[in-house]
Amino acid sequence: MSKELVSALDALEEEKGIKAEVLIEALEEALKKAYEKNYDESQNVEVQFDNKKGNIKVYAVKTVVDEIDEPYEQITLEDALDINKAYEVGDEIRFEVTPKDFGRLAAQTAKQIIMQKVREAERGAVYDNFVGYEDEIVTGEVEREDSRYLYIILPGNQMAAMKPTDQMPSESYQMGDKIKVLVAQVQNEKKGPQVFVSRTHPGLVKRLFEAEVPEVFDGTVEIKSIAREAGDRSKIAVYSHNENLDAVGTMVGQGGARVQTVVTELSGENMDIVEWTEDPAEFIKNSLNPAEVVEVIFDKNNDRAATVLVPDYQLSLAIGKRGQNARLAARLTGFKIDIKPESARDEVIATLNEQPVFKKADDYNTGFELDDDSEE
């Protein structure tokens, strides 16, 4: 087996990128355990592999002492001096104890270790490949579905899983369907890399616009934040780094062509594209599009809360169906937004003025916090 094993290790290093020293270290440790299990577990042994000739030898290791407490692990100084006059207390002496039939066990163990390391290397290569695709779009093919996941085959024949929460409620998936997904997470687990993909992640909207709008891809137009209720509606805040370029118009495209491509890919999901601005009042106004905003009044006791006044006849429009417009605007801006009709302005001002300036710390936790899945 000797020369064959050396050749196999060299081939693995060249073809799989597995360092020979890594394999040898793993092999020696595995053979040590195999010896202890099959021959003599009481001895303190080590296994040495000659990576030039391929020979494998087992050595019992004993420490030189004045008096023996552990016969299998120690040797007296007197006996050690009979072997070599240079030995001193504390030195280690190795005695070869390689069994005659150890070659067969070594061959089996070597095969197991090599197969294990090859699998680990292949899993590591897959992980290294797909971790670089995190937050990127790939096209996959629907393979099957069980009670937990929808399974997608990605390029390279890698299987990915899509959780129910990552599936569009407005879509149904059939085996063989080609779909674009966002690589949401790559986990390096013992059983192999686990790739999770999504159709509902806000990042999918961003990547689709990057693919469709050159100005987004090159950074001239920046997507500042996204709030999404997948399959129904998304709000996107954009900013132009070129003062001569209209960010919203650039995203929409001539005749709405650019945004329509994204809408079609997302099965008709509505897109509200609004201008981002550093002025929080102006940003909040923009975020409530298509409703008209009369005034934004900030809460002096909570710098992330605001009351928005809209024309009475637009109150329902500003709030939206089942509160969706207000909810998405809050996620987009990061503000807790309370929408009131314009006619209630005096009441709003009076209520705000009645609020105590000093509040308990817990009272400040009532403001809106940006959800993880609503950020860019």
C-alpha positions as CSV (number, residue, x, y, z in Angstrom):
1,M,0.0,0.0,0.0
2,S,2.9,2.3,0.7
3,K,3.7,3.8,-2.7
4,E,0.0,3.7,-3.7
5,L,-0.9,5.8,-0.6
6,V,1.7,8.4,-1.3
7,S,0.6,8.7,-4.9
8,A,-3.0,9.0,-3.8
9,L,-2.1,11.8,-1.4
10,D,-0.2,13.6,-4.1
11,A,-3.1,13.3,-6.5
12,L,-5.6,14.6,-3.9
13,E,-3.5,17.7,-3.2
14,E,-3.3,18.4,-6.9
15,E,-6.9,17.6,-7.9
16,K,-8.9,18.6,-4.8
17,G,-6.5,21.1,-3.2
18,I,-6.3,19.1,0.0
19,K,-2.9,19.6,1.6
20,A,-1.0,16.3,2.1
21,E,0.1,17.3,5.6
22,V,-3.6,17.8,6.5
23,L,-4.4,14.3,5.3
24,I,-1.4,12.8,7.0
25,E,-2.2,14.4,10.3
26,A,-5.8,13.2,10.2
27,L,-4.6,9.7,9.1
28,E,-2.1,9.4,12.0
29,E,-4.7,10.5,14.5
30,A,-7.3,8.0,13.1
31,L,-4.7,5.2,13.1
32,K,-3.8,5.9,16.7
33,K,-7.5,5.5,17.7
34,A,-7.8,2.4,15.6
35,Y,-4.8,0.8,17.3
36,E,-6.0,1.6,20.8
37,K,-9.4,0.2,19.9
38,N,-8.2,-3.0,18.2
39,Y,-4.9,-3.8,20.0
40,D,-4.0,-2.1,23.3
41,E,-5.9,1.0,24.5
42,S,-3.8,1.1,27.7
43,Q,-0.6,2.1,26.0
44,N,0.3,5.7,25.2
45,V,1.0,5.4,21.4
46,E,1.6,7.6,18.4
47,V,1.5,6.7,14.7
48,Q,4.0,8.0,12.2
49,F,3.5,8.0,8.5
50,D,6.5,8.3,6.2
51,N,5.3,10.5,3.4
52,K,8.2,9.5,1.1
53,K,8.0,5.7,1.4
54,G,4.4,5.4,2.7
55,N,5.4,3.3,5.7
56,I,3.2,3.4,8.8
57,K,4.7,2.6,12.2
58,V,3.2,2.6,15.7
59,Y,5.3,3.6,18.7
60,A,4.6,3.2,22.4
61,V,5.7,6.5,24.1
62,K,7.1,6.3,27.6
63,T,8.5,9.0,29.9
64,V,11.7,8.6,31.8
65,V,11.1,8.7,35.6
66,D,12.8,7.8,38.9
67,E,9.9,5.7,40.1
68,I,7.1,4.2,38.0
69,D,3.5,5.0,38.7
70,E,2.0,4.2,35.3
71,P,3.8,1.1,33.8
72,Y,2.3,1.6,30.3
73,E,3.4,5.3,30.1
74,Q,6.7,5.4,32.1
75,I,10.2,3.8,32.2
76,T,12.8,4.1,35.0
77,L,15.9,6.1,34.5
78,E,17.9,2.9,35.1
79,D,16.2,1.1,32.2
80,A,16.5,4.1,30.0
81,L,20.2,4.4,30.6
82,D,20.6,0.8,29.4
83,I,19.2,1.8,26.1
84,N,21.1,5.1,25.8
85,K,23.4,6.8,28.3
86,A,22.2,10.2,27.2
87,Y,18.6,9.8,28.5
88,E,17.5,12.0,31.5
89,V,14.4,12.1,33.7
90,G,11.6,13.8,31.7
91,D,12.7,12.5,28.3
92,E,10.4,10.5,26.1
93,I,11.4,7.2,24.5
94,R,9.5,5.6,21.6
95,F,9.3,1.8,21.2
96,E,8.0,0.4,18.0
97,V,5.0,-1.8,18.6
98,T,3.6,-2.0,15.0
99,P,1.4,-5.2,14.8
100,K,2.2,-7.5,11.9
101,D,-1.3,-7.3,10.6
102,F,-1.6,-3.6,11.0
103,G,-1.4,-2.9,7.3
104,R,-4.9,-4.2,6.6
105,L,-6.4,-1.9,9.3
106,A,-4.2,1.0,8.1
107,A,-5.5,0.6,4.6
108,Q,-9.1,0.6,5.6
109,T,-8.6,3.6,7.9
110,A,-6.7,5.5,5.2
111,K,-9.5,4.9,2.7
112,Q,-12.1,6.2,5.2
113,I,-10.0,9.3,6.1
114,I,-9.4,10.1,2.4
115,M,-13.1,9.8,1.6
116,Q,-14.0,12.0,4.6
117,K,-11.5,14.7,3.6
118,V,-12.6,14.7,0.0
119,R,-16.2,15.2,1.1
120,E,-15.1,18.0,3.4
121,A,-13.1,19.6,0.7
122,E,-16.0,19.4,-1.8
123,R,-18.4,20.9,0.8
124,G,-15.9,23.6,1.5
125,A,-15.6,24.4,-2.2
126,V,-19.4,24.6,-2.6
127,Y,-19.6,26.9,0.5
128,D,-16.8,29.1,-0.7
129,N,-18.5,29.4,-4.1
130,F,-22.0,30.2,-2.9
131,V,-21.1,32.4,0.1
132,G,-19.8,34.8,-2.6
133,Y,-23.3,34.8,-4.0
134,E,-25.0,36.0,-0.8
135,D,-27.4,38.9,-1.5
136,E,-27.1,38.2,-5.3
137,I,-29.7,37.0,-7.7
138,V,-29.4,33.6,-9.4
139,T,-31.8,31.7,-11.6
140,G,-32.8,28.2,-10.4
141,E,-35.1,25.4,-11.3
142,V,-37.9,24.2,-9.0
143,E,-37.1,20.6,-8.1
144,R,-39.6,19.5,-5.4
145,E,-41.4,20.5,-2.3
146,D,-42.0,19.0,1.1
147,S,-43.6,20.1,4.4
148,R,-40.7,22.4,5.2
149,Y,-39.2,23.8,2.1
150,L,-39.4,24.4,-1.7
151,Y,-36.2,23.0,-3.2
152,I,-34.5,24.9,-6.0
153,I,-31.6,23.5,-8.1
154,L,-29.0,26.3,-8.6
155,P,-26.2,26.5,-11.1
156,G,-23.5,23.8,-10.4
157,N,-26.3,21.4,-9.4
158,Q,-26.4,22.9,-5.9
159,M,-29.6,22.3,-4.0
160,A,-31.1,25.4,-2.2
161,A,-34.1,25.6,0.1
162,M,-36.8,28.2,0.2
163,K,-38.8,28.6,3.4
164,P,-42.5,29.3,3.2
165,T,-41.9,32.9,4.4
166,D,-39.6,33.4,1.4
167,Q,-42.2,32.3,-1.1
168,M,-44.4,34.9,-2.8
169,P,-48.0,34.5,-1.6
170,S,-49.2,35.5,-5.1
171,E,-47.2,32.7,-6.8
172,S,-47.5,29.0,-7.1
173,Y,-44.4,26.9,-8.1
174,Q,-44.3,23.8,-10.3
175,M,-41.5,21.3,-10.8
176,G,-39.3,22.5,-13.6
177,D,-40.2,26.2,-13.3
178,K,-37.3,28.6,-13.8
179,I,-37.3,31.4,-11.2
180,K,-35.0,34.2,-10.1
181,V,-34.2,34.0,-6.4
182,L,-32.0,36.0,-4.0
183,V,-29.3,33.9,-2.2
184,A,-30.3,35.0,1.3
185,Q,-28.1,32.9,3.5
186,V,-25.3,30.3,3.1
187,Q,-24.5,28.1,6.2
188,N,-21.5,25.8,6.4
189,E,-23.0,22.8,8.4
190,K,-21.5,19.4,9.1
191,K,-23.7,17.7,6.7
192,G,-22.7,20.2,4.0
193,P,-23.4,23.7,2.9
194,Q,-27.0,24.8,3.3
195,V,-28.1,27.5,0.8
196,F,-31.3,29.4,1.5
197,V,-33.0,31.5,-1.2
198,S,-35.8,34.0,-1.2
199,R,-38.4,35.6,-3.4
200,T,-39.7,37.9,-0.7
201,H,-36.5,39.6,0.6
202,P,-36.2,43.3,-0.1
203,G,-32.8,42.7,-1.5
204,L,-34.4,41.0,-4.5
205,V,-36.1,44.2,-5.5
206,K,-32.8,46.1,-5.2
207,R,-30.9,43.6,-7.3
208,L,-33.6,43.5,-10.0
209,F,-33.4,47.3,-10.3
210,E,-29.6,47.1,-10.5
211,A,-30.0,44.7,-13.4
212,E,-32.5,46.9,-15.1
213,V,-31.3,50.4,-14.4
214,P,-27.7,51.1,-15.3
215,E,-27.6,54.3,-13.1
216,V,-28.4,52.1,-10.1
217,F,-25.8,49.6,-11.0
218,D,-23.1,52.2,-11.3
219,G,-24.1,54.1,-8.2
220,T,-25.4,57.3,-9.8
221,V,-28.8,56.6,-8.4
222,E,-28.8,55.0,-4.9
223,I,-31.5,52.9,-3.4
224,K,-31.5,54.2,0.2
225,S,-34.2,52.0,1.7
226,I,-36.9,49.5,0.7
227,A,-40.1,48.5,2.6
228,R,-41.8,45.5,1.1
229,E,-44.9,43.4,1.5
230,A,-44.0,40.8,-1.0
231,G,-46.4,40.0,-3.8
232,D,-48.5,43.1,-3.0
233,R,-46.5,46.3,-2.7
234,S,-43.1,47.8,-2.2
235,K,-41.9,51.3,-1.4
236,I,-38.5,52.3,-2.6
237,A,-36.6,55.5,-1.5
238,V,-34.0,56.6,-4.1
239,Y,-31.5,59.4,-4.3
240,S,-29.5,60.8,-7.2
241,H,-25.9,61.7,-6.8
242,N,-26.2,63.7,-10.0
243,E,-28.2,66.9,-9.5
244,N,-29.2,66.9,-13.1
245,L,-30.7,63.4,-13.0
246,D,-34.1,62.7,-11.6
247,A,-33.8,59.6,-9.4
248,V,-37.5,58.6,-9.5
249,G,-37.8,59.2,-13.3
250,T,-34.6,57.2,-13.9
251,M,-36.0,54.3,-12.0
252,V,-39.4,54.4,-13.7
253,G,-37.9,54.7,-17.2
254,Q,-39.5,56.0,-20.4
255,G,-43.1,55.1,-20.4
256,G,-42.6,53.1,-17.2
257,A,-40.6,50.4,-19.1
258,R,-37.9,49.9,-16.4
259,V,-40.2,49.6,-13.4
260,Q,-42.6,47.4,-15.4
261,T,-39.9,44.9,-16.0
262,V,-39.4,44.5,-12.3
263,V,-43.1,44.4,-11.6
264,T,-43.6,41.7,-14.2
265,E,-40.7,39.6,-12.6
266,L,-42.4,39.9,-9.2
267,S,-45.8,38.8,-10.5
268,G,-47.5,42.2,-10.6
269,E,-46.2,43.6,-7.2
270,N,-46.9,47.3,-7.1
271,M,-43.8,49.6,-6.9
272,D,-44.0,53.1,-5.2
273,I,-40.7,54.9,-5.9
274,V,-40.2,58.0,-3.9
275,E,-37.3,60.5,-3.5
276,W,-35.1,60.2,-0.5
277,T,-34.0,63.4,1.2
278,E,-32.1,64.3,4.3
279,D,-35.0,66.4,5.5
280,P,-37.1,64.0,7.6
281,A,-40.3,65.9,7.1
282,E,-39.9,66.0,3.4
283,F,-39.0,62.3,3.3
284,I,-42.1,61.4,5.4
285,K,-44.2,63.4,2.9
286,N,-42.7,61.6,0.0
287,S,-43.1,58.2,1.6
288,L,-46.9,58.5,1.9
289,N,-47.3,58.9,-1.8
290,P,-49.8,58.9,-3.5
291,A,-51.5,60.8,-0.6
292,E,-50.9,64.6,-0.3
293,V,-49.4,65.7,3.1
294,V,-50.3,69.1,4.5
295,E,-48.0,69.1,7.5
296,V,-45.6,66.9,9.5
297,I,-45.5,67.5,13.3
298,F,-42.7,65.9,15.2
299,D,-43.0,64.6,18.8
300,K,-40.7,66.6,21.0
301,N,-40.4,63.6,23.4
302,N,-39.6,61.0,20.7
303,D,-37.4,62.0,17.8
304,R,-38.5,59.0,15.8
305,A,-42.2,59.7,15.9
306,A,-44.3,62.2,13.9
307,T,-47.9,63.0,13.4
308,V,-48.9,63.6,9.7
309,L,-51.8,65.8,8.7
310,V,-53.5,65.1,5.4
311,P,-56.6,66.5,3.8
312,D,-59.7,65.0,5.3
313,Y,-60.8,63.5,2.0
314,Q,-57.4,61.7,1.6
315,L,-57.3,60.1,5.1
316,S,-58.2,56.7,3.7
317,L,-55.8,57.0,0.9
318,A,-52.9,58.0,3.2
319,I,-53.6,55.1,5.6
320,G,-54.1,52.7,2.7
321,K,-56.0,49.4,2.5
322,R,-55.6,47.6,5.9
323,G,-53.1,50.3,6.9
324,Q,-50.6,49.2,4.3
325,N,-49.5,52.6,2.9
326,A,-48.9,54.0,6.4
327,R,-47.2,50.8,7.5
328,L,-44.8,50.8,4.5
329,A,-44.1,54.5,4.9
330,A,-43.1,53.9,8.5
331,R,-40.8,51.0,7.6
332,L,-39.3,53.0,4.8
333,T,-38.5,56.1,6.9
334,G,-37.9,54.5,10.3
335,F,-40.4,56.8,11.9
336,K,-43.5,55.9,13.9
337,I,-46.2,57.7,11.8
338,D,-49.6,58.7,13.2
339,I,-51.9,60.0,10.4
340,K,-54.6,62.5,11.2
341,P,-57.1,64.5,9.1
342,E,-56.2,68.2,8.6
343,S,-59.4,69.2,10.5
344,A,-58.0,67.7,13.7
345,R,-54.9,69.9,13.7
346,D,-55.8,71.9,16.8
347,E,-56.6,68.7,18.7
348,V,-53.3,67.2,17.6
349,I,-51.3,70.2,18.7
350,A,-53.1,70.4,22.1
351,T,-52.5,66.7,22.7
352,L,-48.8,67.0,21.9
353,N,-48.5,70.0,24.1
354,E,-50.1,68.1,27.0
355,Q,-47.6,65.3,26.8
356,P,-45.0,65.4,29.6
357,V,-41.5,66.3,28.5
358,F,-40.0,63.7,30.9
359,K,-41.1,60.1,30.4
360,K,-40.1,56.8,31.8
361,A,-37.4,55.0,29.8
362,D,-39.9,52.2,28.8
363,D,-42.2,54.8,27.2
364,Y,-39.6,55.5,24.5
365,N,-39.8,51.9,23.2
366,T,-43.2,52.5,21.6
367,G,-41.8,54.1,18.5
368,F,-41.5,52.2,15.2
369,E,-38.3,50.2,14.7
370,L,-37.2,49.3,11.2
371,D,-37.7,45.6,10.6
372,D,-34.7,43.5,9.5
373,D,-36.5,42.5,6.4
374,S,-37.4,46.1,5.4
375,E,-33.9,47.5,5.3
376,E,-31.9,47.7,2.1
